[in-house]
Amino acid sequence: MGATGANTPQRPNGWVQRVLGRRAGLRVAFALAAAGTKGALQGSGGGLAVEGAYLQTPYHGAMKPEVRAALLEHIGTRQRVLSGLTRVQRMTLIEVLIYDFFAEQRRVLVKWAALTGQSAQIDTGYISQHLASIVLTTPGQGFKGKGVDLVDGSEVKSAAILGGVDRPRWNHNMGTVASDGKRAAAGQRPMYESYLVDAPVMFYVLFDRVVDEASDDDSLPVLRVRAWAVDAKNDDDWRAIFEEYVAGRTPGRYNLQLHPPVGYDDDIVVNTLDNLDFAETKVLEIRFTVPEGPTSPLEIDWIVEPPESVLPIKGRTQRLPWKRGGRPSRLEGVAGHALELAELEVLFPEVPELAGTIPVVDSASPDAPTDGDED
């Protein structure tokens, strides 16, 4: 670990020993993967082929040969590293990811939210892509948010509600009927084919809070990460919902919304066309509490550990009837799920004049709840 400043929060000793004790194997895997990368890559057509996976790049037409070669090498190295990880190593990396983003980054956000009243919500979109790459052992394409989420064309959908009461959704841009025609005239395929034709896997991630209706103590919430991997080419019930949405689009409609099981312990995903039970496709579930202080340990509880290999996906979603009002939000009215905060003068010792001037507020202002029955 590199040198840090005097005021930089340090990971607790127990955490360092627990994680670094398992990192020797990771370093060996990285070295072997990097050494064996050259010669394993080849290009094809307008995209990039990496060990059998075809990557459609957004700028392939104007890409310089040296940039293309470097990108191929980087993607290939990452793919070999990820595919060479053991299950224990992948679990270790997921724990490190949770610590980096939720124990450290969220603590900083909560600190600033106490002063500003702004949200302490973490943008989990890119975190979910990191998680998907580790679980599926498939890298991203390295275009800084451009192009596909994973090099094999798989899509990653993220929803989060760690603070506030808004109901998150997994959004799917299926394109409008009008855009289908325009794209066809330009020699392009309709947008919904990115899900129904291109993506081999739909990787869904939900960050939420565990609801304990028997407890009145919400000072230190139990946070949760769940992920499901759907076989987009062979999951009949999942495909049926998407195909019915495409066939039933009216002018202006394009966004197929799936509502994840926020605050619920089951795996029921809601849509007005019908619900889907994702239970057989779950690949991980982690519960953890964010430590109050920089020296407190991060408590992680693996509810569902990732399998040795997610692919090929054997589980399938199951279609269930939808009922209006049958799935109310379980997080409305609990926006105060924030860490117990010290006085502002403790959080911001650089400005001692804050002492006693501004009351400590919740870390996240509640957003207006929305109708969970939208599709």
N, C-alpha and C positions, 0 to 999 in steps of 0.2 A: 504494500500500500504506500502511496506517495505521501510526501510531507503535506501537512495541513496547517492552516492558521490556528491561532489560539482560540478563536471563537467558532471554529468549524465543528458542527456536531459529529461525534465519533460513534461508530457502531459499537455496541456493547461487546465486551470481551468474549462472553459466551457465544454470541453470534459469530464472531470472527473465527473462533476455534471450531465451531460446528461446520461452517461453510468452507473455510480454507482447508480444513482437514480432508475434504473430498475433492479439492481442486487439482491435485497433482495429476489425477487421471484425465481431467479436462485439458491440461497443458499438453499431455502426451498426444491426445486425440487431435488437438489443433496442429501440432507439429507434423504428425503423420499426414493429415489431410492437406496441409500446405505443400508438403514435399511431393505428394502424388497427384497434384492438380494438372500440371502441364501435360498436354497430349490427350487429355480427357474431354476436350471441348471442340465443338464444331459448329459452324454457322449454316443456316438454311433459309433460303427465300428472303422474306422481309422481316424475319424475326431471328431469335437466337436459340439454338438448340443446346441444351445442357444436359448431358447424360440421359437423353431420351425425352426430356421435357422441352416443349416449344414455348418460347417467350416472345410475345408480340410487343415490340417496342414502339412507343409513341413517336419517336423521331428517327426511325430507322432509315428513312429516305435521305436525310441530310447527315447521317452519322459518319464521322471520319473513321477510316480503317483502324487507326491506332486507338481511338476511343472504343470502337467496337471490340477490339482485341482485349483491351484492358477490362472492359465490362464483362466479357466472357470469362476471363480469368478470375475476377472477383466473385462472380456468381458461382462459378465452379468450385472455388475454394470453400465458399460458405456452404454449398450443398454437400460437399464431402465432409466438412466438419459436422454439420447438423446430422447427417445420416449416420455418422460414426459414433454419435453419443449413445450411451446406455440410458436405460430408463431412470436410474438413480441420478445420473448426471443431468438429465433433462429436468428432473424434479428439483435438483439443486439450483439450476439456473432460473427456474420459475420462482423459487423462494428469493433469490437475489433480486430478480425483477420486481417482486412485490415490495421488498425492503426499499429498493432504490426509489420507487415511485410513490409508495404509500406511507412508508415510515419516515422518509426524509422530505420528499417533495410536498406531501400533504401537510406535514407539520409546519412547513414554511408558509403554505397557503393559509392554513388556519390562523397562524400568527398575524398575517396581514389582514385577513378578514375581520379579526377582532377590532382593528382600527378603522378599516374602510367600509365595512358592511357589505363588501362584494362577496361573490360566491367563492367557496373553497373547493369547488368541483374540479377534478382533474380531467383533462381531455384524454379520454381512454381510447380514442380511435387508433392511434399509432401504437399504444401499449398493446392493444389486442392483436395487431399485426405481428409484433415481436412474439407474443404468446403463441400465435398460430404457427409461426416459423419453427419455434422450439418443439411444439407438440407434434406437428405434422412432419418435422424435419425437412422443411421446404423453405428456401430463402425467398426474400423479396427481390425485385428486379433492380433495385438501386437507383430509381429515378426520382427520389425525393418526393414521393406522393403522386407522381404521374404514372399512368399505365395501370397494369393489373396489380392486385395485392400480393400474389405469390407467383413464382415463375411458371408454375404449371397451369395458370389461369384460374386457380381457386380464388374465391371471394371471401373476405372477412367482414362480418357485420358486428358492430359493437353498440351496446346500450349501457348506460350507467346512471345510477341515482344513489350517490353516496351522501349527498346533502340536498335539501329541498324536497319538494313533493311532486314535481312534475313527473308525468308518466312517460318513460322513454320508450322508443320504438326501434325496431330494425326496419330501416327503409330500403326499398328496392325500386330503383328507377327503371320502370318497364317501357318507358317511352309512350307517347300518345299515338292514337291512330293516324293523326296527321303527320307526325314525325316518321312513322313507318313508311309512308308514301314518299316523303322527301328523301329519306335515306335510300330507299330503293331506286329512286331516280338518279341518285348520285353513285349508285353501285355499291351501297353499304347495306349491311344486314340490320334488321330491327334491333333495338337496344335490349329487348327481353331475351334475345339469344345468348347474351353474356351469362345468363343464369341457366337457361334451359338447354344450351348447346355447348358453350365453351367451358364452363366451370365444372371440374370433376368433383370438387368438394365445396360446400358452403359451410364456413366455420363461424358459428355464432357465439358471441361472448356477452355475458351479463355481469356487471358489477353492481351489487346492491347491498342492502343491510338486512341482517336477520331480524325478523320481527318476533319479539318475545312478549306476547300479550299478558303474561302473568307477572311481568316485571315493570316496576315504575322507575327504575334507574336507567336513564339513557345517557349517562355522562360518558361512558366509554363503549360505543356501539361495536357490535360484532359485524365486521364487513365480510363480504363474500364475493368470490369469483367463481363463475361456472362457465363451462364451454361445452358446446355440442358440435359434432362433425356430421353433416348430412351428405350422403351420397347423391349428389345432384343429378346424376345420370340414371340412377336405378331406384331411387326412392319414390315409389308410385304415388303415395298419398301426398307427399310434399309437391311433387310435380303436378298433381291434379289441381291443387290450389292455385298454383302459378298459371297453369294453362287455362283454368276457368276465369281467372282475373283478366288475362290477355283477351280471351274471347268476349268478355262482357264489358270491356272498356267503353265508356261514353266519352264524348269530346271533352278534352281537358284533363281527363284522369290518366295518371301515369305512375303514381306512387303506391305500390303494394306495401302495406304496413303489417308487420307481425309484432304483436305485443308480447314481450317475454314475461316470465313468471316473477315479476318484481314483488318481493316481500313474501312470496309463496315458497314452500319447500318442495313443491312438485315440479314437473317439467312441462306444464301445459302452456302452449303458445296460442294466443288468441287472434282470430280474424273473423270477420262477419261471414265469410264464405263457409267457414268451419274452423274448429280448433285443431291443433296438432299436438299430440303427446310426443315430446322429444326424449322420453326417458331412455329408450334403447340406444340413443345416439350420444349420450353424455360421455365426455372423455375426461373431465376433471371437475372437481369441486374443492375449493379451499375456503376455509373460514379463518379470519385473523382479526386481531385487535391492534390498533395503532398505538404504540407506546406513548405515554404522556411526556416523557423526558428523553433526552438524547442518549442516556445511558441505560434506559429500560429495555428489556429484551422484546423482540417481536415474536408474538405468540401465533404460530401457524398450525392449523389443524387440517390435515388432509382427510376430507370426507370421501372423495373418489379420486384415487390415484390414476394417472394416465397409464394406459396399457403399454406393454412392451412395444407394440406397433399398432398405430391407429388404422393404417391402411393395409389391406382393403377394409372398408367399413362394412361391418356385418349387420349392425343394428338398423332399424327402419323406424320412421315416424308412423304414428297411428292417428288416423282421422277421427275426430270426435265432433258431435253436434255443438254448434254455437247457440248460446242463449243470451238475449239482451239483458244486461245488468247482472249476469251470472258471475262476473269476475271483477268485482270492484277493487280499486286500488287499496292496498294495505299500508301505504306509507303516508297517506294524507294526514295532516295534523301532527306529524312527528318531525318537523323540520329542525328541532333542537338537538338532533343527534350530532353533537359536536363535542370535542374534547373539553374537559374542564380547563378554562383558560386562567392564567395568572393575571395580575393587574398589568395594565399597559406599560407602566414604567419598568416592569420586569421584562416584558417582551421587547421593549425598545429602550434599553439603557442609554442609547446614544442621545435620546431626547428626554432628559429627566423632567422637563416641564410638563410632560403628559401625566404626571402623577396626580390622580384624583380628578382629572379634568373631563375624561370621556369614559362612560361606563362600558364594560365589556359586553359585547353582543354576540348573538349566535353566529356561527361560522358561515352559515348559508341562509340567505333570504329565501323564503318559500316562493316558488313559482306557482302561477295559477294552474290548478290541476285541469287536465283535459279529459275529454270523453274517451274512455278506453275502448269504446265500441267502434271507433273509426277503423277503416280498412286500409 
